[in-house]
Amino acid sequence: MNCQDIAGLLNDRNFQAISDADRRQAEVHLALCPVCAGEWEVALRLRADKIPAMPAFLRQWHPAGAGGRSISTARRRGRLLVIPVLLLAGVAAAVLWLYARQPDSENAPAADAGSLAEDAAITAGAESVDGNEAPSQDPADTAVPDDSAPAPRYRLVVMGPMQMIDNVAAIQAVEGTHRGLLEFFRSRPELDVIVVTQTEVDAVVAELGLENVSEGNQRDRAVARHFDADYSVRVANRYLRAPDIWTISVSYQYSNSLGRGGGSIGFLADAISQGGESPDAKGTDVAEDIYARLFPEAGTANLLSVVGDSAGSPAERLDAFRSVLIMNSPYRPERRVEFTPQAIAGAIEIGRSAVDATNRRYAWALLAQTGDPAVAQPMTDALLYDADANVRATAAEWLLEYSGDPVVRAALESSAVTDSSLDVRVRARWSTLASQDRAGYVRATLLDPRLTPLEQIAPLILARSERYREIDSSSRDSEIAAVDGAALDALAGIARSSNDGATRVAALTELGLGGHSEFQTLLQTAPEDQLRQVTVNLINRSSRTGVKIQLEQMLAWLPPDSGSRDSIESSLSSGR
Amino acid sequence: MNQERFERLVRPEMPALFKAAYRLVRNQPDAQDLVQEVCIKANHHLDQLEQCASPLAWLLRVLYHQFVDGVRQKARSPVVTTDLSAESPALASQALSPEVLACQDDEERVFTRAWLELDETQRGLLTLRAEGYGLVEISAITGIAKDVLAPRLHRARRSLKRYLDKHMDEAGAVARLGSGR
């Protein structure tokens, strides 16, 4: 899978229902490509965005009532409406609170009585909300004290399930997920699990005066604090898009000496039905994931043991390795988890001996990001001796991280000259060069008449690739400037003589960026697919000086029904 | 009659509209305003809406253009504020109120700030994508040619990532200052 495949997945309508096979392939690429990894992260963040429910007043609002008045008037009207709605909500919450305090479980509201029988029994007393007595707890935690079990260290409030959808399947799914979550959390001896029904949550929210605070981390944190807890988890069913697509979302938040934060994990209902997995099992899976986020020290210990387990599958072990890498956010240095020597050794073993070359590449790319000195020598061996050129190319690329080591540097110098693969040679050379010398290398290679057109242009293609643009962290997002003069003439020669489509597209793009006099003529003779690609490349860089002029000149000869013409006109008219 | 058609054609789509609107502006008052604007327009064009195969697509198209035009209009108009407590004359989304910021935790705040640095078209495209629409549907809603959507989405995601990193760095620096490190 390459950058274009990832872009295809991200733009695919069914991104949320990506198959396991695609996900695996994508993860391998994401480990290798920080740009795609960044885009992927953004897409997931957007998908997991917490959107508040539509305000109650808007549900009843009708434009005829606004009488065509300005919207700010409508907003004021809305606010006027909100006040009585909030007052009513407050009264309703107070009634519910009193209702929930009734010791008779038969008086529990139908939704709760019908949800989790065991929780209804637990919460029927509902003494927890008055704050004077201990909150309702799971009998499993309290009924039979076990002196041998470690004392709970963390108090976790599990809220809900929150029913946002009047749909039998959605109700069953949210209840099953909730059961699965509880099963997992209750199995952790270090956790003191408190189950709080939605009715109780509403009552606490009313008691704390938080009705106006939108549902989210802040409100959940306040509710958790009410129960003297630093952690909370809430499961809900929600519409993703009206009204046929719904999701289960599990929100979590933490507030402890290490920091404060939260997030949510959501999955489509289809993910349960199509995967053949029960909601309970899904809930347990999600709980494991959340557990690792809430208690990184415990979660990462588990993950590191998976990496070091030589009996496990290489792919699963590397996934666990990557999970720890991701958790080691540079923004949370206080939560940094060091890789154990066993975990590093386990991943090195995969890099050396995994049968599947994809796993070997994945291992080296991940290992390089640890900066661990134990990685340098075996990865150098991979560069010199691995039979697969793609593995050697990955090693050449990532050994940049260790290029200060004389042994590594000598190996890179050697591979840059002797490797049988052009890709490896170019990447190895690139890793030996200081960033200020790379433009000179690109230019000198273009002007070397002894090389084939592909060899001439290979460093330029590499320099333009997203991966290398980002690697130059000293000049993040900067690119090697457009080539000019004799180098640009050399590119015109390559565009004329090369039969390779990718080479021609790269050369023509550079000619367009550099405003070469032959650009328009050469482009007119290009096949349709190359023309389209060059057009898109130029539109992507249309903010550069002179590129818009080239695009405008293309309009003079592009046929009226050309897709490239539409793209250029659309781009120019939007001013971007 | 109009009321019945509004209830049938528009009302069921309002939650989806609100979600998209909230994503665009990231605060409830502006999202409400946007939804109300769209509903007012829809109420004037119920005949046209009735002919649509997908009323939601029509409504989202109006929402998108309303949002883009509103932000651009605001950017062009000089804003003179004499009373800080007065309601903003147009979309308030470029500057979040302290109350809104106070309701967000650190991560959400960083995300909101990064999001608001995107231009209006980028926000619109990412919103529609996050809501699950494919390129064909986004093209129909926004009027942007399908074959330039992919690179634009790519740029939008990259920009958002860059802004997120920037604000994360700032948040980290503030936290370090606050802790005396």
Interface residues (C-beta under 8 A of the other chain):
Chain A: A7 L10 N11 D12 R13 Q16 V35 G38 E39 E41 V42 A43 R45 L46 R47 D49 K50 I51 P52 A53 M54 P55 L58 R59 W61 H62 P63 A64 A66 G68 I71 S72 A74 R75 R76 G78 V213 S214 G216 N217 Q218 R221 Y239 L240 R241 A242 P243 I245 Q253 R260 G261 G262 G263 P330 Y331 D477 R532 V536 I539 N540 G563 D566 S567 S570 S571 S574 R576
Chain B: N2 Q3 F6 P12 E13 M14 P15 A16 F18 K19 Y22 R23 Q28 P29 Q32 D33 V35 Q36 E37 C39 I40 A42 N43 L56 E87 P89 C103 Q104 D105 D106 E107 E108 F111 T121 L126 R129 A130 E131 G132 Y133 G134 L135 E137 I144 A145 D147 V148 L149 A150 P151 R152 L153 H154 R155 R157 R158 L160 K161 R162 L164 M168 D169 A171 G172
